[in-house]
Structures are given as C-alpha cells and as structure tokens.
C-alpha cells in the first residue's frame, strides 16, 4: 500500500514538474555524465535522482523569485570545466543559481559541483542535503578527483571574504587564493569566469561582527537591514534580479610546480578578466529589481 501511494505521488510530482518546467526533468538527469554505482550514488554521495524532487522548487526560486537572466551560456563547452565566480550575499544563492542555470538552460545540461566551506556541513541536515545534490567540501583532493572524473567545478576564490563583505565594497573582488589555479593547471582544466550581478544587493551587510560569529562557529555575523532584527525572516534574501554572465574559456598549460610568478600572473589574469566582466555587467543593468 505504501509503495503504491509512493508511486502515485511520484507520478503526480513528475507530471506537475514537467508541466511547470516545460520539459521532462528525468530526461535531463539522464543526460548528465556523472557515473554512479548500482545504488545510484557517485563516490561523493551525490544521487542524481534527488534532482528530480529538487527541480520544481529550484525552478520556482530561479525563474520567479530571482528572475534570473543568463548571458553567453554558449561559451560553456561540453567537457570538464572550472567555473570561477564572484561571491556575495551572506548566503550562497549565487552558487545555487549558477548551478541551476547550467542544469535548466544549457543543452545538453551540465551538473556543476560547488566547493562549499568546511563549516557548512557541520550544520544540521546540511551535510546530507549538500552531498545528495552534488556539493562537496572544498579540499584540493576532492577538486582534483572530480575534475579527473570529467566533472565540472564551481569555485569562489574570494571565499568567505567575498560572501561576507560589506556593502561599501560591493562588486569589488577581494583577494584571490591561488589554490584554484594550481588545481586547474594540474588537471589541464579550462577556466570560465562567471560574473554574477545581483548577489550584492540580495542582503547588503553594513557591518560584520566576526567575534560574535565565532561564538556560533560561523565565519561571520553580518548586520543587515533585516538581520538579526527580524530573525528568522531576516535571513531571507531580497527578491533582486540576478544576471549571470559566462565568459570565454581560459586555458593555462604551465606546470603548477613551476615558477611562482607564473602562478600569480595566471591568477591575476583570471581576477582582472572577471572584474572587467562585472563592471560591464553593471553598466548594462538598468535596475536592481527589474
């Protein structure tokens, strides 16, 4: 009886999802190149079938809340890629929306694995949810293994400095780490810069009380117009319009064990290219919300 009810619910959900999205999500999932074992999981705990249930709420948030516009997605080749994006907004909706754009808008679709902060999986239920939807803890070993599996990776070289920066520094890229470049060079993976416009306004921070954040095991404690005053509603992002710009692939063929100056030059080239794309995107934007 329970199995019959589950099948009916699954069938109705599939029908509803297909009607709202305008395509069969299961067919999209089948096109993903991710290898799985006989139980449907990949080595990191990702279960593609999970996307079938996450697709509808993700699409509603993507299409109707943030009203995402995507530019130059044709620049993304059908191979393993490292996406390097700017980071902001207190909560990582930028990573979610980039991943959603490549799953929903690209043909064939791409599954993008995000490198999450090491503290994130310590939150209740988050570790399982992240794993099932394809996210992994940001370690070099995990990144190299994924790229060698021909997967695609999304990284934010600014780290917490980017996502928690205050509003006066909006759209100003913070210092980049060099780890992403070492990994890209070691695995011969092209880099595509991704400029995200809108994340800085989704929840602007006017102060960051790091010491208070440390008490709760958080990398920051932002003060925004609604947080912590209206907690828990105050943590929700504002319905800004996201605009995601995909750049052209950048290839770096030098050895990661070579000259440190070459490594820094390559990092600087990616950072300056991304910053230029951000400024261009801002000039084209006419409104934060429309």
C-alpha positions as CSV (number, residue, x, y, z in Angstrom):
1,X,0.0,0.0,0.0
2,X,2.8,2.4,0.9
3,X,4.7,1.6,-2.3
4,X,1.6,2.2,-4.4
5,X,1.0,5.5,-2.7
6,X,4.6,6.5,-3.2
7,X,4.4,5.6,-6.9
8,X,1.2,7.7,-7.3
9,X,2.8,10.7,-5.5
10,X,6.0,10.3,-7.7
11,X,3.9,10.1,-10.8
12,X,1.9,13.3,-10.0
13,X,5.1,15.1,-9.0
14,X,6.7,14.2,-12.2
15,X,3.7,15.4,-14.2
16,X,3.5,18.7,-12.3
17,X,7.2,19.3,-12.6
18,X,7.2,18.6,-16.4
19,X,4.2,21.0,-16.8
20,X,5.8,23.8,-14.9
21,X,9.3,23.4,-16.4
22,X,8.2,22.7,-19.9
23,X,10.5,19.6,-20.2
24,X,11.0,16.2,-18.7
25,X,13.4,16.6,-15.8
26,X,14.2,12.8,-15.8
27,X,15.4,13.1,-19.4
28,X,17.6,16.0,-18.3
29,X,19.1,13.9,-15.5
30,X,19.8,11.0,-17.8
31,X,22.0,13.3,-20.0
32,X,24.3,14.1,-17.0
33,X,27.7,12.4,-17.5
34,X,28.1,11.6,-13.7
35,X,29.0,8.0,-13.1
36,X,27.0,6.3,-10.3
37,X,27.2,2.9,-8.6
38,X,24.4,0.2,-8.6
39,X,22.7,2.1,-5.8
40,X,22.5,5.3,-7.7
41,X,25.3,7.3,-5.9
42,X,28.6,8.7,-7.0
43,X,31.8,8.5,-4.9
44,X,30.8,11.7,-3.1
45,X,27.3,10.8,-2.1
46,X,25.6,12.6,-5.0
47,X,22.3,11.0,-6.1
48,X,21.1,12.3,-9.4
49,X,17.6,11.2,-8.7
50,X,17.5,13.8,-5.9
51,X,17.4,16.5,-8.6
52,X,14.0,15.1,-9.7
53,X,12.5,16.3,-6.4
54,X,14.6,19.5,-6.1
55,X,13.9,20.7,-9.6
56,X,10.5,22.2,-9.1
57,X,11.2,24.4,-6.0
58,X,14.6,25.3,-7.5
59,X,12.9,26.3,-10.8
60,X,10.4,28.5,-8.9
61,X,13.1,30.3,-7.0
62,X,15.2,30.6,-10.1
63,X,12.5,31.8,-12.5
64,X,10.0,33.7,-10.3
65,X,11.8,34.9,-7.2
66,X,15.2,35.9,-8.6
67,X,14.1,36.1,-12.3
68,X,17.5,35.0,-13.5
69,X,18.8,36.2,-16.8
70,X,21.7,34.3,-18.4
71,X,24.2,35.6,-20.9
72,X,26.6,33.8,-23.2
73,X,25.9,30.3,-21.9
74,X,27.0,29.1,-25.3
75,X,30.6,29.8,-24.1
76,X,30.4,26.7,-22.0
77,X,31.8,23.6,-23.7
78,X,30.6,20.0,-23.2
79,X,33.6,18.9,-21.1
80,X,35.0,19.3,-17.6
81,X,35.3,23.0,-16.7
82,X,36.3,25.0,-13.7
83,X,33.9,28.0,-13.2
84,X,35.3,30.9,-11.3
85,X,32.8,33.4,-10.0
86,X,32.5,36.4,-7.7
87,X,30.9,35.7,-4.3
88,X,28.5,37.8,-2.2
89,X,25.1,38.0,-0.4
90,X,25.7,36.3,3.0
91,X,24.0,33.1,1.9
92,X,25.3,31.2,-1.2
93,X,22.4,31.7,-3.5
94,X,24.9,32.8,-6.2
95,X,26.3,29.2,-6.4
96,X,22.8,27.7,-6.4
97,X,21.7,29.9,-9.3
98,X,24.8,29.3,-11.4
99,X,24.3,25.6,-11.0
100,X,20.6,25.9,-11.8
101,X,21.3,27.9,-14.9
102,X,23.5,25.2,-16.3
103,X,21.1,22.4,-15.5
104,X,18.0,24.2,-16.7
105,X,19.2,26.4,-19.5
106,X,22.1,24.5,-21.2
107,X,21.6,21.8,-23.8
108,X,22.9,19.3,-23.0
109,X,22.7,20.1,-19.3
110,X,25.7,20.4,-17.0
111,X,25.9,19.4,-13.4
112,X,28.2,21.8,-11.6
113,X,29.7,20.8,-8.3
114,X,30.2,23.6,-5.8
115,X,33.1,23.7,-3.3
116,X,31.4,24.6,0.0
117,X,33.1,26.0,3.1
118,X,34.3,23.4,5.6
119,X,32.0,24.7,8.3
120,X,28.8,24.3,6.2
121,X,28.5,20.5,6.6
122,X,28.6,20.9,10.4
123,X,25.0,22.4,10.2
124,X,22.1,20.1,11.0
125,X,20.8,18.3,7.8
126,X,23.0,20.4,5.6
127,X,25.8,17.8,5.1
128,X,23.4,15.2,3.7
129,X,21.5,17.7,1.6
130,X,24.7,19.1,0.1
131,X,26.1,15.6,-0.7
132,X,22.8,14.4,-2.3
133,X,22.6,17.4,-4.6
134,X,26.2,17.2,-5.7
135,X,28.1,19.7,-3.5
136,X,31.4,18.8,-1.9
137,X,33.7,20.1,0.8
138,X,36.3,22.4,-0.7
139,X,39.6,20.5,-0.4
140,X,42.2,20.2,-3.2
141,X,41.9,16.4,-3.1
142,X,38.2,16.5,-3.8
143,X,38.5,19.0,-6.6
144,X,41.2,17.1,-8.4
145,X,39.3,13.8,-8.1
146,X,36.2,15.5,-9.6
147,X,37.9,17.1,-12.5
148,X,39.7,13.9,-13.3
149,X,36.3,12.3,-13.4
150,X,35.4,14.8,-16.1
151,X,33.0,16.7,-13.9
152,X,32.6,20.5,-13.7
153,X,33.5,22.5,-10.7
154,X,32.4,25.9,-9.4
155,X,34.8,27.8,-7.1
156,X,34.7,31.2,-5.4
157,X,38.4,32.2,-4.9
158,X,37.3,35.1,-2.6
159,X,36.0,32.6,-0.1
160,X,34.3,34.0,3.0
161,X,35.9,37.3,2.3
162,X,33.6,37.7,-0.7
163,X,30.3,36.4,0.6
164,X,30.6,38.4,3.9
165,X,32.0,41.7,2.6
166,X,30.1,44.9,3.5
167,X,28.0,46.9,1.1
168,X,30.6,49.6,0.6
169,X,32.9,47.0,-1.1
170,X,30.1,45.7,-3.4
171,X,31.3,44.3,-6.7
172,X,34.9,44.8,-5.7
173,X,36.7,41.5,-5.9
174,X,38.6,40.6,-2.8
175,X,42.0,38.9,-2.9
176,X,42.0,35.6,-4.7
177,X,43.7,32.5,-3.3
178,X,45.9,30.5,-5.6
179,X,44.6,27.0,-4.9
180,X,42.1,27.1,-7.7
181,X,44.8,27.9,-10.3
182,X,47.1,25.1,-9.0
183,X,44.2,22.6,-9.4
184,X,43.3,23.9,-12.9
185,X,46.9,23.7,-14.1
186,X,47.5,20.3,-12.6
187,X,44.4,18.8,-14.3
188,X,44.7,20.8,-17.5
189,X,41.1,22.1,-16.9
190,X,40.0,25.3,-18.7
191,X,38.6,28.1,-16.5
192,X,35.4,30.0,-17.4
193,X,34.9,33.3,-15.4
194,X,31.3,33.9,-14.3
195,X,30.2,37.4,-13.4
196,X,27.2,37.4,-11.1
197,X,25.2,40.6,-10.9
198,X,22.6,40.9,-8.2
199,X,24.1,39.0,-5.4
200,X,25.5,42.1,-3.7
201,X,22.0,43.5,-3.2
202,X,20.2,40.4,-2.1
203,X,21.2,41.1,1.6
204,X,23.5,44.1,1.9
205,X,25.7,44.0,5.1
206,X,26.7,47.2,6.8
207,X,28.9,45.5,9.5
208,X,30.5,42.2,10.2
209,X,30.8,41.1,13.9
210,X,33.3,38.3,13.5
211,X,33.7,37.7,17.2
212,X,30.0,37.1,17.7
213,X,30.1,34.8,14.7
214,X,32.9,32.8,16.2
215,X,30.8,32.0,19.2
216,X,28.3,30.2,17.0
217,X,31.0,28.6,14.9
218,X,30.3,30.9,11.9
219,X,32.9,32.7,9.8
220,X,30.9,36.0,10.1
221,X,28.0,37.6,11.8
222,X,26.6,40.2,9.3
223,X,24.4,43.1,10.3
224,X,21.9,43.9,7.5
225,X,18.7,45.9,7.3
226,X,16.7,42.8,8.4
227,X,19.2,40.7,10.3
228,X,19.4,40.0,13.2
229,X,16.4,42.3,14.0
230,X,13.8,40.2,12.2
231,X,15.2,36.7,12.7
232,X,14.5,34.2,11.3
233,X,12.7,36.0,8.5
234,X,15.5,38.4,8.4
235,X,17.9,35.9,6.9
236,X,15.9,35.6,3.7
237,X,17.3,37.3,0.6
238,X,15.6,40.2,-1.1
239,X,13.9,39.5,-4.5
240,X,16.6,41.1,-6.6
241,X,17.1,40.2,-10.2
242,X,20.1,38.0,-10.9
243,X,22.1,38.4,-14.1
244,X,24.7,35.7,-14.8
245,X,27.4,36.3,-17.5
246,X,29.6,33.4,-18.7
247,X,33.0,34.3,-20.1
248,X,35.1,32.5,-22.6
249,X,37.3,29.6,-21.6
250,X,40.8,30.4,-20.3
251,X,43.4,27.7,-20.6
252,X,46.7,27.6,-18.6
253,X,49.1,24.9,-19.7
254,X,52.1,25.6,-17.4
255,X,53.1,23.1,-14.7
256,X,51.6,24.0,-11.2
257,X,55.0,23.2,-9.8
258,X,56.8,25.8,-11.9
259,X,57.6,29.4,-11.3
260,X,55.6,31.1,-8.6
261,X,55.5,34.3,-10.7
262,X,53.7,32.4,-13.5
263,X,51.1,31.1,-11.0
264,X,50.4,34.6,-9.7
265,X,50.3,36.0,-13.2
266,X,47.6,33.5,-14.2
267,X,45.6,34.2,-11.0
268,X,45.8,37.9,-11.7
269,X,44.6,37.3,-15.3
270,X,41.5,35.5,-14.2
271,X,40.8,38.0,-11.5
272,X,41.1,41.0,-13.8
273,X,39.0,39.3,-16.5
274,X,36.3,38.6,-14.0
275,X,36.4,42.1,-12.6
276,X,36.1,43.6,-16.1
277,X,33.1,41.4,-16.8
278,X,31.4,42.5,-13.5
279,X,31.9,46.2,-14.4
280,X,30.5,45.5,-17.9
281,X,27.5,43.7,-16.4
282,X,26.8,46.5,-14.0
283,X,26.8,49.1,-16.8
284,X,24.2,47.0,-18.8
285,X,21.9,46.6,-15.8
286,X,19.2,49.2,-15.6
287,X,17.6,48.2,-12.3
288,X,18.4,46.1,-9.3
289,X,14.9,44.5,-9.2
290,X,13.9,44.5,-12.9
